[in-house]
Amino acid sequence: MNEQILINVTPQETRVAVTEQGAVQELHIERDSSRGLVGNIYLGRVCRVLPGMQSAFVEIGLPRAAFLHVADIWAARNGNGPEQKPIEKILSEGQTLLVQVVKDPIGSKGARLSTQVSIAGRLLVYLPQDPHIGISQRIEDEAERESLREKVHALIPPGETGGFIVRTVAEAATEAELQADIEYLITLWKQIQLAAQKAAAQELLYQDLSLATRVLRDLVTDSTERIIVDSRETFAKVQEFAARYTRQVLPILEHYTGERPLFDLFAVEEEIQKALGRRVDLKSGGYVIVDQTEALTTIDVNTGGFVSGRSFDDTIFKTNLEAALSIARQLRLRNLGGIIIVDFIDMDTQEHRDAVLAEFRKALARDRTRVTVNGFSQLGLVEMTRKRTRESLAHVLGPARDPARRPPVQREGIPHPRLAEGDRPLPRRGIREPHAAHRLHRQAHLDAGRNRLHARAIRRDPGVRGTDPGLRRCLVWGLSPVPGAFTIFL
């Protein structure tokens, strides 16, 4: 499948792109200032119990208290009686308990917690409180599933009360590799328990791996041909991790030392910019409009200039088929989650609707995130959900990129009602990261030569004179009066 994983590292963030046949299929971004919390284990302290909501708020050292529902409390789900205990009989204010983050803080909502701990390894996921042995749903062969279940069961040490989930990559693993993963995960859990006995409330007990090393654990498959890292320090860390836990990955690890930026070389920067826009053009001439709001995401399919079908119905059918593949890819690229409504172009025949839905489900099957598709509704809309554990791409890249969090903008001559009198008008667009400023500067000159972008004014900002050119602050204050031009201040 010619799959490659590109790891780009800067002082501010780490970015990972998964490409297949030259096209970007997945994009992951982790900023050092706001690293993801999913998988972290804390010794939390209950600060408030809400019987009316059957939930509690737990302090774990974050700016906002985290949320814990009674359904996510292991003791409530596995009591001796047939009925679930109410939360007020399980938790009390000031109580400390071991919790794990299952969903990052999103928008104004705090993190979501669970008391059922799961620790991911390379081949297995360890469930210390649950004796169940599960098999990844991606392993479909029943004989293989039963063989793996028996193999893992035989390797579990005597007296061990925890269970395991066998990951997809364990399908071809040897008994020695499975045994090593089991021993590592059990030892790690014991260390977490010892740390919890000595720790104070709100203390972090276990932090999941960084994005660069999570790549080797979670993203590498048998189809991966190359893993390219453009940072010498990160390459050394990844190489050390691979030598200890995933030796089969060592031959495909590469350190990129070229002068051209890695993401420019593989056209990833261009894909990021496209993924931040509303409109996604299809090769046939049709297009898709993606609108992301706080409550849900709506996706609309249009034929555009595509008229090459044998009939009108054929044109609609081909456009919807192509859009189904593109939408599945955009959901992964943009990391869109929650409720998603897809408005395919209306089709008259049930055969066409079934074919489009089957193609859509097939394209979604490769998604690593849990997806549920409910089919066409009475209004002809496809209703679906995609599990949301982390912020969307637009949210990660800043409020100016996220439609749900975009700050108010004062347009020329029109006061904005959300701007108080005397407030300084906000810039139309702003790019604050030094490496992004450098890219914009370079792209401005490249595009100017192609007659797509004309720099009206480029001048040094007095506040940053004398600094290194790659670290100069760059602000795009708005569209130039001249069509197709930007006003750029450096």
Residue pairs with C-beta under 8 A, 6 or more apart in sequence:
1 20
1 21
1 223
2 20
2 21
2 22
2 225
3 18
3 19
3 20
3 221
3 223
3 224
3 225
4 18
4 19
4 20
4 224
4 225
4 226
4 227
4 228
4 266
5 16
5 17
5 18
5 19
5 215
5 219
5 220
5 224
5 226
5 227
5 228
6 16
6 17
6 18
6 19
6 228
6 262
6 263
6 266
6 268
7 14
7 15
7 16
7 212
7 215
7 227
7 228
7 229
7 230
7 231
7 234
7 238
8 14
8 15
8 16
8 17
8 230
8 261
8 262
8 263
8 268
9 15
9 212
9 229
9 230
9 231
9 233
9 234
10 433
10 435
11 32
12 31
12 32
12 33
12 433
12 434
12 435
13 29
13 30
13 31
13 32
13 433
14 29
14 30
14 32
14 210
14 211
14 212
14 234
15 27
15 28
15 29
15 30
15 263
15 268
16 26
16 27
16 28
16 29
16 211
16 212
16 215
16 219
17 24
17 26
17 27
17 28
17 263
17 266
17 268
17 271
18 24
18 25
18 26
18 27
18 219
19 25
19 266
19 268
20 223
22 266
22 267
23 329
24 266
24 267
24 268
24 271
24 333
25 329
25 332
25 333
26 219
26 332
26 333
26 368
27 268
27 271
27 272
27 275
27 332
27 333
27 335
27 393
28 211
29 393
29 396
29 397
30 36
30 210
30 211
31 396
35 210
36 104
36 208
36 211
36 390
37 62
37 101
37 104
37 105
37 111
38 101
38 102
38 103
38 104
38 208
38 389
38 390
39 100
39 101
39 120
39 207
39 208
40 100
40 101
40 204
40 206
40 207
40 208
41 98
41 99
41 100
41 101
41 117
41 192
41 204
41 205
41 206
42 60
42 61
42 98
42 99
42 100
42 101
42 202
42 203
42 204
42 205
43 96
43 97
43 98
43 99
43 196
43 199
43 200
43 201
43 202
43 203
43 205
44 58
44 59
44 60
44 66
44 68
44 96
44 97
44 98
44 99
44 113
44 201
44 202
45 58
45 59
45 94
45 95
45 96
45 201
45 202
46 56
46 57
46 58
46 59
46 91
46 92
46 93
46 94
46 95
46 96
46 97
47 57
47 58
47 59
47 65
47 93
48 56
48 57
48 65
48 93
49 56
49 87
49 88
49 91
49 92
49 93
50 56
50 57
50 87
51 86
51 87
51 88
54 69
54 70
54 86
54 87
55 67
55 68
55 69
55 70
55 87
56 67
56 68
56 87
56 91
57 65
57 66
57 67
57 68
57 110
58 65
58 66
58 67
58 68
58 97
58 99
58 113
59 65
59 66
59 201
59 202
60 66
60 99
60 101
60 111
60 113
60 202
60 204
61 202
61 203
61 204
62 105
62 110
62 111
64 105
64 110
64 111
65 110
66 99
66 101
66 110
66 111
66 112
66 113
67 109
67 110
67 111
67 112
67 113
68 91
68 99
68 112
68 113
68 114
68 115
69 112
70 76
70 84
70 86
70 87
70 90
71 77
72 102
72 112
72 113
72 114
72 115
72 116
73 87
73 90
73 91
73 114
73 115
74 114
74 115
74 116
74 129
75 85
75 90
75 115
76 84
76 85
76 87
76 90
77 84
79 85
91 97
96 201
97 115
98 115
98 117
98 196
98 205
99 113
99 114
99 115
100 113
100 114
100 115
100 116
100 117
100 118
101 111
101 112
101 113
102 112
102 113
102 114
102 389
103 111
103 112
103 388
103 389
104 111
104 389
104 390
104 391
105 111
106 388
106 390
106 391
106 395
107 294
107 395
107 404
107 405
116 127
116 129
116 130
117 127
117 128
117 129
117 189
118 125
118 126
118 127
118 165
119 125
119 126
119 128
119 185
119 188
119 189
119 206
120 126
120 167
120 208
120 217
120 218
121 181
121 184
121 185
121 217
122 167
122 169
122 181
122 216
122 217
122 245
122 246
123 166
123 167
123 169
123 170
123 173
123 177
123 178
123 181
124 152
124 164
124 165
124 166
124 167
124 170
124 178
124 181
124 182
124 185
125 164
125 165
125 167
126 162
126 163
126 164
126 182
126 185
126 186
126 188
126 189
127 162
127 163
127 164
127 165
128 161
128 162
128 189
129 162
130 162
130 163
131 161
131 162
131 163
132 163
133 149
133 152
133 153
133 163
133 164
133 165
133 166
134 163
134 164
134 165
134 166
135 145
135 148
135 149
135 165
135 166
136 165
136 166
136 167
136 168
136 170
138 168
139 145
139 148
139 166
139 168
139 171
144 171
148 166
148 170
148 171
149 166
151 175
151 178
152 164
152 166
152 178
152 182
155 175
155 178
155 179
155 182
156 164
156 182
157 182
157 186
160 186
162 186
162 189
164 182
164 185
168 221
169 220
169 221
170 177
170 178
172 222
184 245
188 206
192 205
192 206
195 205
195 206
196 205
199 205
208 214
209 217
212 229
212 234
212 237
212 238
213 237
213 238
213 241
215 227
215 238
216 227
216 238
216 241
216 242
216 245
216 246
216 249
217 245
217 246
218 368
220 227
220 246
220 249
224 252
225 252
226 252
226 254
227 238
227 249
227 252
227 253
227 254
228 254
228 255
228 256
228 262
229 235
229 238
229 253
229 254
229 255
229 256
230 255
230 256
230 261
230 262
232 255
235 253
235 255
238 253
239 250
239 253
242 249
242 250
242 253
243 250
256 262
258 265
261 269
261 439
262 268
263 269
263 272
264 439
269 439
271 333
272 393
274 280
275 330
275 333
275 334
275 393
276 393
276 394
276 397
276 401
278 289
278 290
278 291
279 287
279 288
279 289
279 290
280 287
280 288
280 289
280 290
280 326
280 330
281 287
281 304
282 288
282 304
282 306
282 319
282 322
282 323
282 326
283 322
284 306
284 308
284 318
284 319
284 322
285 303
285 304
285 305
285 306
285 307
285 308
286 301
286 302
286 303
286 304
286 305
286 306
286 319
286 322
286 323
287 302
287 304
288 299
288 300
288 301
288 302
288 323
288 326
288 327
288 330
289 299
289 300
289 302
290 297
290 298
290 299
290 330
290 334
290 336
291 297
291 298
291 299
291 300
291 403
292 334
292 336
292 392
292 394
292 402
292 403
292 404
293 403
293 404
294 404
295 338
295 339
296 338
296 339
296 340
296 341
297 336
297 338
297 339
297 340
297 341
298 340
298 341
298 343
299 327
299 330
299 340
299 341
299 342
299 343
300 343
301 319
301 320
301 323
301 327
301 342
301 343
301 344
301 345
302 319
302 345
303 315
303 316
303 319
303 345
306 315
306 318
306 319
307 315
308 315
309 315
309 316
309 317
309 318
313 347
313 348
313 349
313 352
316 345
316 346
316 347
316 352
317 347
317 352
317 355
317 356
319 345
320 344
320 345
320 347
320 352
320 356
321 355
321 356
321 359
323 344
324 344
324 356
324 359
324 360
324 363
325 359
325 363
327 342
327 360
327 363
328 360
328 363
328 364
328 366
328 367
329 363
330 336
331 340
331 364
331 367
331 371
331 386
332 367
332 369
333 393
334 392
334 393
334 394
335 390
335 391
335 392
335 393
335 396
336 386
336 392
337 369
337 386
337 387
337 388
337 389
337 392
338 385
338 386
338 388
339 383
339 384
339 385
340 383
340 384
340 385
340 386
341 381
341 382
341 383
341 384
342 360
342 381
342 382
342 384
343 380
343 381
343 382
344 356
344 380
344 382
346 380
347 353
347 356
353 376
357 373
357 375
357 376
357 382
360 373
360 382
361 373
364 371
364 373
367 386
369 386
369 387
369 389
370 386
370 387
371 384
371 385
371 386
371 387
372 384
372 385
372 386
373 382
373 383
373 384
374 382
374 383
374 384
375 382
375 383
376 382
377 383
390 396
392 402
393 401
394 401
394 402
394 403
395 401
395 402
395 404
395 405
398 432
399 405
399 406
399 407
400 406
400 407
400 429
400 430
407 426
408 416
408 418
408 419
408 426
409 416
409 425
409 426
409 428
410 416
410 419
410 425
410 426
419 425
419 426
427 475
427 476
427 477
427 478
428 476
428 477
428 478
428 479
429 475
429 476
429 477
429 478
430 475
430 476
431 437
431 440
431 474
431 475
431 476
432 473
434 470
434 471
434 472
434 473
435 470
436 474
437 471
437 472
437 473
437 474
437 490
438 469
438 470
438 474
440 474
440 476
440 488
441 472
441 474
441 488
441 490
443 453
444 453
444 455
444 458
444 486
444 488
445 455
447 453
448 454
448 455
452 484
453 484
453 485
453 486
454 480
454 482
454 484
454 485
454 486
455 485
455 486
455 488
456 480
456 482
456 485
456 486
456 487
456 488
457 487
457 488
457 489
458 488
458 489
458 490
459 489
459 490
460 472
460 490
461 472
461 473
461 475
461 489
461 490
463 473
464 471
464 472
464 473
472 490
474 488
474 489
474 490
475 489
476 486
476 487
476 488
476 489
477 487
477 489
478 487
479 485
479 486
479 487
480 486
480 487
